[in-house]
Amino acid sequence: MRFTTLAQWLAFQEQLHPVGMDLTLERIALVADRLGLRGAGRPPTVIVAGTNGKGTVATRTAALLQAQGLKVGLFTSPHLLRYNERIRIDGEPVSDAALCRAFEAIDQARGEDSLTYFEFGALAAVWLFREQGVAVQVLEVGLGGRLDAVNIWDADVAAITAVDLDHQTWLGDSREAIGREKAGIMRPNRPVVLGEPEPPASVLEHAAQLGAQVLRSGRDFALTRDATTLRWQWQGTAREWGVEGAAARIDGAALLNTATALAVVESLGLARGLDDGVVSRALAISAPGRLQRLHGEPEWLLDVAHNVHAVNELARWLEAHPAPGAVVALVAVMADKERAAMWSRLDGLVDAWVPVPLDLPRALPAAALATELEASGQRRVSRVDDVAAALAEATRCAGPCGRVVVFGSFYTVAAVLEQSQDLAELALSGQAEALGGAGEVVHAL
């Protein structure tokens, strides 16, 4: 064995390939075929793409399948605190030992071919799913779709969530161009679930060219709320379910994402074990850090929103759920993001700002972010030296009746959870109120 610990394997993978992101499929496909991961006997496969929302759709699809007694493998990215979070079997992260076994097999199979960090992870997920005999595997796209590593597998059902501007350098500078990249996960004559009512025309055109079976939100399925009973009703092509309890508190983009997950399960033909109670329990589960509410004094709201589309959804939620005290934004963003529209959308919804210093080359320095926020007209902008000081300042500004909103990137949420064990345990335990926001991110963020 080349390495004996997970940390050693991950450090090796980070340095192996000349570039961190290499949007080609030939190398990973060769290694997958050497390992026998794409041939006969692979389990039914769901692939989920989209600018925002794909992590929630993937997680809830897996939960709905698992709730029926199916053994389910789930691959998502990135992780919050531990790499193991990326690969789950029946909801549980795989062990360090299991990952090391998978990485060793992949390393031997690749020969002289190099792989990226993300490609190693995608292969490890499917290798472990095969080893453990999962009944269904759910794979979340990292970036784009057409050239993403998970697209070497054929989707029995593809799902595309909201499409918006992000990663324009890689995917194009319009919704149509980005939609075309995400449409690459479709397969001829197989279902594709479109999670937004008005997807880009490029997505619909590609589906028509392939003869894919299109299921479109608002036309072929929908989740609607009874204003009297506060109960949600999902209606699909052949089935319907009621949603109540914790799951019924979702709204906005989370509503579309939840409806999409239900449509995916129906399209797979694996919904026979679902009834209203099973659906409600399964949908109470969501990916941590996606518009996740942690009750306390002050209240904490964790959201990995990192682009304008996701911040719009965060702002909409804040408008609909005002806090009794001050709202404090604990924020850090990547320097290559469009930011002015974010600050404008949150104007009047945030009472104080605390930029978080992140030790990342791509992160906008906290001092520069503070200056930018002040220039945009935001008042009460604090300057602190480290993450610990940022948490203390945000808590002080919010007071016991306020709310601290952590957003801007996956790294922002991760940095806060790494600093506070109490918040981390609550966020990752499933006990927090997971509202399933729009702010999903990709492995490159």
matplotlib code that plots the C-alpha trace (Angstrom):
import matplotlib.pyplot as plt

x = [0.0, 1.3, -0.2, -1.7, -3.9, -6.6, -4.7, -1.7, -3.9, -5.7, -2.4, -1.1, -4.2, -3.9, -0.4, -0.8, -2.4, -0.8, -4.0, -6.7, -9.5, -9.3, -12.7, -12.0, -13.5, -10.9, -8.6, -11.2, -13.2, -10.1, -9.5, -13.2, -13.2, -10.0, -11.8, -15.0, -17.1, -19.2, -20.1, -23.0, -24.3, -24.0, -26.9, -29.5, -27.9, -29.2, -27.1, -28.0, -26.7, -27.5, -26.1, -27.9, -30.0, -28.3, -27.0, -30.4, -32.0, -29.3, -29.6, -33.4, -33.5, -31.2, -33.3, -36.5, -35.0, -33.4, -36.7, -38.2, -35.5, -33.2, -29.5, -28.4, -25.0, -24.7, -21.8, -21.8, -19.2, -17.6, -17.5, -17.9, -15.5, -14.5, -13.8, -15.9, -19.0, -18.7, -19.4, -22.4, -24.0, -27.4, -26.9, -23.6, -20.2, -17.8, -14.8, -11.2, -10.3, -12.9, -11.6, -8.0, -9.0, -10.7, -7.9, -5.4, -7.4, -7.7, -4.0, -3.1, -5.6, -4.5, -1.0, 0.8, -2.5, -2.9, -6.3, -7.6, -8.6, -12.3, -11.8, -10.3, -13.3, -15.9, -14.2, -13.8, -17.5, -18.7, -16.0, -17.3, -20.9, -20.1, -18.2, -21.1, -23.8, -25.9, -29.3, -29.1, -26.4, -27.0, -24.2, -24.0, -22.2, -19.2, -19.0, -21.2, -22.3, -21.1, -17.5, -17.8, -16.3, -19.6, -20.8, -18.8, -21.7, -25.0, -27.9, -31.0, -32.6, -31.0, -32.0, -31.2, -32.0, -31.9, -29.5, -27.9, -24.7, -21.7, -18.3, -18.6, -14.9, -15.6, -19.2, -20.1, -21.5, -25.2, -27.9, -28.2, -24.5, -24.5, -27.7, -26.2, -23.3, -25.6, -27.8, -24.9, -25.9, -29.0, -29.2, -31.3, -34.8, -34.3, -36.0, -34.7, -36.3, -36.1, -36.5, -37.2, -40.4, -38.7, -35.4, -33.1, -34.2, -30.8, -31.8, -35.1, -33.5, -30.9, -33.6, -35.6, -32.5, -31.8, -35.4, -35.1, -38.3, -38.8, -40.5, -40.9, -41.6, -45.0, -46.2, -45.5, -45.1, -45.6, -45.6, -48.3, -49.4, -52.8, -53.0, -55.5, -53.8, -50.2, -49.8, -47.9, -49.3, -47.1, -48.7, -46.7, -47.5, -49.0, -48.7, -49.4, -48.2, -48.9, -46.1, -46.5, -44.5, -40.9, -40.8, -43.9, -41.9, -39.9, -40.7, -39.2, -36.4, -36.4, -39.9, -38.8, -35.8, -38.0, -40.5, -37.7, -36.4, -39.9, -40.1, -36.7, -37.9, -41.1, -39.2, -36.9, -40.0, -38.9, -41.7, -43.9, -42.8, -43.7, -46.7, -47.4, -45.6, -42.5, -42.2, -42.6, -39.9, -37.5, -37.9, -37.0, -33.4, -31.3, -27.7, -26.2, -25.3, -28.1, -30.3, -29.9, -31.4, -29.8, -32.0, -30.3, -29.3, -28.6, -30.1, -27.7, -28.5, -26.0, -26.1, -23.4, -25.0, -22.1, -23.6, -26.3, -29.1, -28.5, -28.2, -31.5, -33.1, -31.4, -32.7, -36.2, -36.1, -34.9, -37.7, -40.2, -38.8, -37.7, -35.7, -36.8, -33.3, -30.3, -29.3, -25.6, -23.9, -20.8, -19.4, -16.5, -16.5, -14.2, -12.6, -13.8, -17.5, -19.9, -20.5, -22.2, -25.6, -25.3, -24.7, -27.5, -30.0, -29.3, -29.5, -31.8, -31.9, -28.6, -27.9, -24.2, -21.5, -18.5, -16.1, -14.4, -10.7, -10.1, -6.6, -7.3, -5.7, -9.0, -10.8, -11.3, -9.2, -11.4, -10.1, -10.9, -14.4, -15.0, -13.9, -16.1, -19.1, -18.7, -18.4, -21.6, -23.4, -23.4, -23.0, -21.6, -18.9, -16.5, -12.8, -11.4, -8.1, -9.3, -12.3, -12.6, -12.7, -15.3, -17.6, -17.3, -18.0, -21.0, -22.4, -21.9, -23.6, -26.6, -27.3, -29.5, -32.5, -30.7, -29.6, -26.2, -26.3, -23.2, -22.9, -20.7, -19.1, -18.8, -15.5, -17.2, -19.6, -16.9, -14.6, -17.3, -18.1, -14.4, -14.2, -17.3, -17.7, -21.2, -22.4, -20.7, -22.3, -25.7, -25.3, -24.1, -26.4, -29.6, -31.2, -31.1, -33.9, -32.7, -34.7, -33.0, -31.9, -30.7, -27.1, -25.4, -21.8, -19.4, -16.2, -14.2, -15.5]
y = [0.0, 3.4, 5.2, 4.1, 7.1, 9.0, 12.3, 10.9, 9.8, 13.2, 15.1, 12.9, 13.4, 17.2, 17.2, 14.4, 16.1, 19.2, 21.2, 21.1, 21.1, 19.2, 19.0, 15.9, 12.4, 10.2, 9.5, 8.8, 6.6, 4.5, 3.9, 3.2, 0.6, -1.0, -1.3, -2.7, 0.2, 0.9, -2.5, -4.8, -5.1, -1.5, -0.3, 2.2, 5.6, 9.1, 12.1, 15.6, 18.8, 22.4, 25.8, 25.8, 23.1, 19.9, 18.9, 19.1, 17.2, 14.5, 14.2, 14.1, 11.6, 9.3, 9.7, 8.9, 5.7, 4.7, 5.2, 2.4, -0.1, 0.3, 0.4, 3.7, 5.2, 9.0, 11.0, 14.8, 17.5, 19.4, 18.4, 20.6, 19.1, 15.6, 14.2, 11.1, 13.3, 13.1, 9.4, 8.0, 4.6, 4.5, 8.0, 7.2, 8.5, 5.8, 5.0, 6.1, 2.5, 2.0, 5.1, 3.9, 0.6, 2.3, 4.7, 1.9, 0.0, 3.2, 4.0, 0.6, 0.7, 4.1, 3.1, 6.1, 8.1, 10.9, 11.8, 15.0, 15.1, 15.1, 12.2, 10.1, 10.8, 10.0, 6.7, 5.8, 6.5, 4.1, 1.5, 1.5, 1.4, -1.7, -3.3, -2.7, -3.8, -0.7, -0.9, 2.6, 5.2, 9.0, 11.1, 14.9, 16.7, 18.8, 21.4, 21.8, 18.4, 17.4, 17.2, 16.5, 13.3, 11.7, 11.9, 8.9, 6.9, 6.8, 8.3, 6.1, 9.3, 12.7, 15.8, 19.4, 22.0, 25.8, 27.1, 30.5, 32.4, 31.0, 29.7, 31.5, 31.0, 27.2, 27.0, 30.1, 33.6, 33.0, 30.8, 29.2, 28.3, 27.0, 25.1, 23.4, 22.1, 20.8, 19.1, 16.9, 14.5, 13.5, 10.1, 9.1, 7.9, 8.2, 10.5, 13.9, 15.8, 19.6, 21.3, 24.9, 25.7, 27.8, 26.1, 27.6, 26.8, 25.0, 22.4, 21.7, 21.6, 19.1, 16.9, 17.0, 16.1, 13.0, 12.0, 12.2, 11.8, 15.3, 15.8, 19.5, 21.3, 22.9, 20.9, 17.2, 17.5, 20.1, 20.6, 23.0, 24.1, 24.2, 27.6, 26.3, 23.1, 24.2, 20.7, 20.2, 18.1, 16.6, 15.6, 13.7, 11.8, 8.8, 9.3, 11.9, 12.3, 14.7, 16.2, 17.3, 17.9, 19.3, 18.8, 21.1, 24.2, 24.3, 27.0, 29.0, 27.2, 24.4, 23.6, 23.2, 21.0, 18.8, 18.4, 17.5, 14.8, 13.2, 13.3, 11.6, 8.7, 8.3, 8.3, 5.5, 3.3, 3.0, 4.7, 1.7, 1.8, 5.5, 6.8, 10.2, 9.3, 7.9, 10.9, 13.4, 11.7, 11.4, 15.0, 16.2, 15.3, 17.8, 18.5, 20.6, 24.2, 24.7, 27.4, 25.5, 27.1, 26.4, 27.7, 29.3, 32.7, 34.1, 32.0, 30.9, 30.5, 28.6, 28.9, 28.1, 30.7, 31.9, 33.5, 36.0, 33.5, 31.7, 35.0, 36.1, 33.0, 33.8, 37.3, 36.1, 33.8, 36.6, 38.9, 36.1, 35.2, 38.4, 38.1, 39.8, 41.2, 42.3, 40.4, 40.0, 38.7, 36.6, 36.5, 35.6, 35.2, 34.1, 37.0, 35.8, 36.1, 38.8, 40.6, 44.0, 42.4, 40.3, 43.3, 45.3, 42.4, 42.2, 45.9, 46.6, 43.0, 43.0, 45.2, 44.5, 42.8, 40.8, 39.8, 36.5, 36.1, 32.9, 31.6, 30.7, 32.1, 32.5, 34.3, 38.0, 39.3, 40.3, 43.9, 44.3, 42.9, 45.3, 48.3, 47.0, 46.7, 50.2, 51.5, 49.8, 51.8, 49.1, 50.4, 48.7, 46.8, 45.2, 44.3, 41.3, 39.3, 35.7, 33.4, 33.1, 36.9, 37.0, 34.6, 36.5, 39.8, 38.4, 36.9, 40.2, 42.3, 39.9, 39.7, 36.9, 37.8, 38.3, 36.1, 35.4, 34.6, 32.7, 32.7, 33.5, 30.1, 26.6, 27.5, 30.2, 27.8, 25.2, 27.7, 28.7, 25.1, 24.2, 27.0, 26.1, 22.5, 23.1, 24.5, 21.7, 19.0, 20.5, 21.2, 17.7, 15.8, 16.2, 17.9, 21.4, 22.7, 22.0, 24.2, 23.1, 26.4, 27.2, 27.8, 24.6, 24.8, 22.7, 21.1, 23.9, 26.6]
z = [0.0, -1.0, 2.0, 5.3, 6.3, 4.6, 5.2, 3.3, 0.4, 0.1, 0.2, -2.5, -4.7, -4.3, -5.9, -8.4, -11.4, -13.0, -12.6, -10.0, -12.5, -15.8, -17.6, -19.7, -19.4, -21.1, -18.2, -15.6, -18.0, -18.7, -15.0, -14.4, -17.1, -15.7, -12.4, -14.0, -12.7, -15.8, -17.2, -16.6, -13.0, -12.0, -9.9, -11.2, -11.3, -10.7, -11.7, -10.5, -12.0, -11.6, -10.5, -7.2, -5.4, -6.6, -3.2, -1.6, -4.5, -4.3, -0.5, -0.5, -3.4, -1.4, 1.7, -0.1, -1.5, 1.7, 3.6, 1.6, 2.7, -0.3, 0.2, -1.3, -2.1, -2.2, -3.6, -3.0, -2.8, -1.2, 2.5, 5.5, 8.1, 7.0, 3.5, 4.4, 4.2, 0.4, 0.2, 2.2, 2.3, 3.8, 5.1, 6.9, 5.8, 4.8, 7.1, 6.6, 6.1, 3.4, 1.6, 1.8, 0.3, -2.6, -3.2, -3.2, -5.9, -8.0, -7.7, -8.9, -11.8, -13.1, -13.9, -15.4, -15.9, -13.4, -11.9, -10.2, -6.5, -7.6, -10.0, -7.3, -5.1, -7.8, -8.6, -4.9, -4.4, -7.1, -6.2, -2.6, -3.8, -5.8, -2.9, -0.5, -3.0, -3.0, -4.8, -6.2, -6.5, -6.5, -7.9, -7.7, -10.4, -9.3, -12.1, -15.2, -16.4, -19.9, -18.9, -15.2, -13.8, -12.8, -16.4, -17.4, -15.9, -17.7, -15.8, -15.6, -14.4, -14.8, -12.8, -13.5, -10.9, -11.2, -13.9, -13.4, -13.9, -12.1, -13.2, -16.4, -17.2, -17.5, -18.5, -20.5, -19.8, -20.3, -19.0, -22.4, -22.6, -19.0, -19.5, -22.5, -20.4, -17.7, -20.3, -21.1, -18.3, -20.2, -22.1, -25.1, -24.3, -20.5, -18.0, -17.2, -14.4, -14.8, -11.4, -12.6, -14.4, -17.0, -17.9, -20.5, -24.1, -24.6, -22.1, -23.8, -27.2, -26.1, -24.6, -27.8, -29.9, -27.6, -27.3, -23.5, -21.5, -20.1, -16.7, -16.0, -12.8, -12.8, -15.8, -15.0, -11.2, -8.5, -4.8, -3.6, -0.2, 1.4, 3.1, 5.7, 6.8, 6.0, 4.4, 1.1, -1.6, -4.3, -7.6, -10.3, -13.4, -11.6, -7.9, -5.2, -1.7, 1.2, 3.1, 6.8, 9.9, 9.7, 5.9, 5.5, 6.6, 3.4, 0.9, -2.0, -3.9, -1.4, -2.5, -6.1, -5.0, -2.9, -5.7, -8.0, -5.7, -5.5, -9.3, -9.6, -7.4, -9.3, -12.6, -11.3, -10.7, -7.1, -5.2, -4.3, -0.6, -0.2, 1.7, 3.2, 6.5, 4.9, 2.6, 5.4, 7.5, 4.6, 3.5, 7.0, 6.0, 4.1, 3.3, 6.2, 5.5, 3.0, 4.6, 7.9, 11.0, 14.4, 17.2, 20.1, 21.6, 19.1, 16.3, 13.6, 9.9, 7.8, 4.1, 1.5, -0.9, -3.0, -6.1, -6.9, -7.6, -4.2, -2.3, -3.8, -2.2, 1.1, 1.0, 0.2, 3.2, 5.5, 4.3, 5.0, 8.4, 10.3, 13.5, 16.7, 17.1, 15.0, 11.9, 11.6, 8.4, 9.0, 5.5, 3.3, -0.5, -3.3, -5.1, -8.6, -7.7, -8.8, -5.5, -6.0, -6.7, -3.5, -1.3, -3.0, -2.6, 1.1, 1.7, 4.6, 5.6, 7.5, 10.5, 10.9, 8.8, 10.0, 7.2, 8.0, 7.4, 5.4, 4.7, 1.0, -2.1, -3.9, -1.0, -1.0, 1.9, 4.8, 4.9, 1.2, 1.7, 4.6, 2.5, -0.4, 1.9, 3.3, -0.3, -1.2, 1.6, 4.3, 7.8, 11.0, 9.3, 11.7, 11.2, 13.0, 12.8, 12.7, 12.6, 16.4, 16.7, 13.9, 15.8, 19.0, 17.3, 15.4, 18.6, 20.4, 17.7, 17.4, 21.1, 22.5, 20.4, 17.1, 14.2, 12.8, 9.1, 7.9, 4.1, 1.1, 0.3, 1.5, 3.0, 5.1, 6.7, 7.2, 8.9, 11.4, 12.2, 12.6, 15.1, 17.1, 18.2, 19.5, 16.2, 14.3, 16.3, 15.9, 12.2, 11.4, 13.7, 11.7, 14.7, 13.2, 11.1, 7.5, 5.2, 2.0, 0.5, -2.9, -2.1, -3.2, -4.4, -6.5, -5.6, -7.1, -4.8]

ax = plt.figure().add_subplot(projection="3d")
ax.plot(x, y, z, "-o")
ax.set_aspect("equal")
plt.show()
